[in-house]
Amino acid sequence: MQLPCSHYPLSLIVHPGNELKVCFNYDSSQFRKWQICQLAQHFETLLTALTRDLSVPVKQVSMLCETEYKKLIKWSDGGTPRLHKNSVLQLFEQHAEHNPDQIAITFERRQLTYSEVNKKANQLARYLLNQSGEPSAPIGILLGRSPEQIIAALAIQKSGRAYVPIDSKLPDKRVQFILEDASIKKLVTHSEYKIQHGLFDSLCITIDNPETQLQLNQQKSTNLNFTIEKENNAYIIYTSGSTGNPKAALLTHGGLVNFVEAVSDVLHIDERSRLLQFSSFSFDVAVFEWATALSSGAALVMIPQEIVLSPDCLTQTVNSENVSHALLPPTLLHHLDPIEWQGVSTIVTGGESFSISLVESWSRGRSFYNTYGTTETTILSTLFRFQEQENKMSIGRPFAGVKTYVLDDNLKPVPVGVVGEIFIGGPGVARGYLNRPDLTEERYLSVAVDDSNVERLYRTGDHARWTPHGELEFIGRKDSQVKIRGHRIELEEISENLLKHCAIKDALTIVRRNKEKEAELIAYIIVSDDLGDLALWQDTFREWLLDRLPGYMIPNFWVFLEKWPLNINGKIDRKALPEPAMNETKRQQEVYSFTENEMMLLWQGLLGHKLPISRDDDFFKIGGHSLLAVRLVALIEQKWNKKIPIASLMKYSTLSQLSRLVEHTNDGSKDAWSPLVILNEAPSKETLFIIPGAGGLSVAYLALSQTLTSDYSIVVLESKGLDGSEEPHSNMDDLVDCYHKALLKYQTKGPFFLVGHSFGARVSFELGKV
């Protein structure tokens, strides 16, 4: 049939008569043939249904034919749940019995076998059972990165309770909220965190206390005969919430055991594997790492926070520890060299968008998986293995025990290629939110997807669509939730906490992507009164948030407005919000040197700034963070052939300071090395000298220095050779002598306040004897 020419990309042409003849005229550059064929099929199905019953509203009529419907249901079902055991504890204890001498956990110079971990967990579990408190009350864990975190989690579960991980770096107010909201009566912690957060003795089980250690050693080390049901809570994870406070999801033993068994099969994790524990313990991905490793008989390779923050140190550790599996955020992969990670056979990532070129470079010679999941459905729900020569990336299909439906507003499956909302079912679906029945009712629904079988599904708020090959393509969020470097954030929580400040009248937080596709937070603020120089208030508001929120939720940029730009409907016009601009008036009066101009171009490229940057702007206060600092150092070396240590960037962090450092550093070398890295100098205040653990970097203590900015001067003593340009100290005596001379050069007489972390504690002890 000859069709008339049309200027529209898609036209429906109807020829009336005894029979309707329908034709579709489409632009082949915008539509594919399969899409038009599917559209025609849906149109026919819709018309047929309406002829049967004209009283049915069109929106309630399914466009899917029976064949397509069955296909979608099949794709949505990952298969039979893997529930051979009631909990991961049984899987772990099985390995401890059959392979007691197998290495279970490594951390710095420590190695613990399955037998040792199991015995320690059993002793702590019995100790917990002997403590007063409600038998079913959750128990908190507030510890730094160490095997004791994992032992505590196992022990709490062995005692029949759920554990609540709490990040030791959280502000006191947030820690207190979690303790009260979860009704935590007992907290497994360390004396330094007990003091840091001002916790009561009656709450804390301080495991480094000599008396506690003595009582633990007196407990029996055999397995407990405690019945663990699949429906019982295994752990409780707090995530960002839109009300200004975090919300907690209740995850079960059944959901966790299905996850570890199914994922271990897909990723080929067994007794020969060595899994990297990269994620923060309070992040649900950490459960993936430790539970999957220990339930599979594999070794869990734990690393201190300083190594997490240093791509070079991380690479060295991964190679020296023969890591086989690693789960890393896409943002970090940009800062690592895949060639130097050839020993790692499997890389798992997810949670953020990334380019195909990144995937291609990381998938050569290894298995590379993209993933999708939510905390509320036990970590992950889908997996996609990237194959070489592919030019697409999806989030894959559900694995065993998981169902992932893409539904419309009427909770019915949408056709292939049509965007809908992801709903997740299966044993991994959480019991709900703690103390939030309203939110639980809103997000956990009983749905009859096939009009007969009612299932309990979690409404994710994420949009996706099925591809013709039966894989899920992630589209984005339907609300204000975002992910920043792997952390899930509710933007409203940031705004709500800003609004609690008496000087702020209104606030809005948004996320934008810089040229590197990395997510950055921008806070737009309208103040209550005339506060004078608003640039000075930026630090005040930053400190306000640091006292209430984790560091990854602090905005990179701050913009002050007199009023909101509004659209014709009277709502905030987000597209009209101005780009961040710092110290514009001051900038116009400044004269930049050639090096400063060149350095400014590097900063603008990394930070995504279109406007000039002031000579006094601090890299870490205008959007810079530790990963960007690593990239900046690499760009400086590439441009000027001058190697600037990360420590020097911490010390000389303004545009003018860093430019002068580059000008006065010899080609191919660095400035005269000193272990001292000054993070903060408070006039007429005492100085805290911090000695990191082995391989530790000063950047790990940046948040601490910002918190104590008006109370103490903060100076970090970094080890020699961290940048690879010099040999490290070969023995303790040389290291202590070097640090002692540096201390006396900075401060001629005592007292000296030393803070040692991990291996740094031993160095502090030796320094104290000099």
Number of C-alpha atoms within 10 A of each C-alpha: 4 4 9 8 9 11 8 9 12 15 15 10 13 11 10 9 7 6 7 9 10 13 14 14 16 19 13 11 7 8 12 11 10 10 13 16 12 16 15 16 14 17 15 16 17 17 14 12 16 15 9 9 9 10 8 11 9 13 10 10 14 16 23 22 14 9 8 14 17 13 12 19 16 13 19 25 19 19 16 13 20 19 19 12 17 21 26 25 21 16 21 22 20 16 23 24 12 12 16 17 14 19 23 29 26 21 17 17 7 10 15 18 18 25 21 20 24 26 21 21 27 26 22 29 28 21 20 22 17 9 11 9 13 12 12 12 16 26 25 29 27 24 27 21 21 18 21 19 19 23 20 27 26 25 28 28 25 27 23 21 24 26 25 28 26 24 19 22 18 17 19 16 13 18 20 14 13 20 20 11 14 18 13 18 17 22 25 25 26 21 15 14 16 21 10 13 16 11 17 9 11 9 16 19 21 21 19 12 12 10 10 14 13 11 12 21 14 10 16 16 19 13 15 13 8 10 10 21 15 18 16 21 25 28 25 27 21 22 19 22 18 17 14 20 21 19 20 24 24 23 28 26 27 28 29 29 29 28 29 27 24 23 21 16 13 13 18 13 23 17 17 12 19 26 28 27 28 22 22 18 25 19 20 23 22 19 22 21 23 26 24 28 28 27 25 24 26 23 28 28 28 23 21 22 19 20 21 21 19 24 19 18 19 19 18 15 20 22 16 10 17 17 21 21 26 20 21 20 21 22 22 15 17 14 16 16 14 17 11 13 19 15 17 21 17 22 21 19 20 21 21 20 17 18 12 14 10 13 22 16 13 22 20 15 14 16 18 22 24 23 22 21 18 18 23 27 28 28 23 22 29 24 25 21 20 24 17 14 7 10 11 11 21 22 23 24 25 26 25 22 22 29 26 24 29 26 22 16 11 9 15 20 24 23 25 22 15 14 18 23 26 23 24 26 25 25 26 28 27 24 18 20 22 17 13 12 10 9 13 17 12 10 16 22 16 13 18 14 16 13 8 8 9 12 16 16 24 26 18 18 17 18 19 23 23 25 15 12 9 16 21 30 19 20 14 14 14 11 10 15 20 20 17 18 18 20 18 19 20 23 25 21 22 28 22 18 17 25 19 13 16 10 17 15 14 19 21 20 21 19 19 12 11 14 12 14 13 19 20 22 22 21 21 22 23 18 20 13 10 8 11 8 9 15 14 10 13 16 14 13 17 17 16 17 21 19 16 21 25 16 14 17 21 21 21 21 21 25 20 17 15 9 11 19 15 14 12 7 7 9 10 15 13 13 9 11 14 12 13 18 17 19 16 12 9 12 17 10 9 10 11 15 13 10 17 22 18 15 22 22 16 16 22 15 15 20 22 18 20 12 14 17 25 24 22 14 17 19 21 17 17 19 21 19 16 17 16 18 19 18 14 21 17 18 18 18 17 11 11 15 17 23 22 22 20 22 24 20 21 22 17 20 21 18 22 22 18 23 22 14 17 23 14 12 17 15 13 12 14 18 15 7 12 15 19 23 23 19 23 23 17 14 11 9 11 15 20 17 21 23 28 27 22 17 22 27 26 25 22 18 18 18 15 14 21 16 16 13 16 13 16 18 20 23 25 26 23 23 23 18 14 19 17 11 13 10 10 15 14 8 8 12 12 12 18 20 14 17 21 14 13 16 20 12 11 10 12 11 9 8 9 16 12 19 16 16 16 17 16 21 17 15 22 21 14 15 18 13 7 8
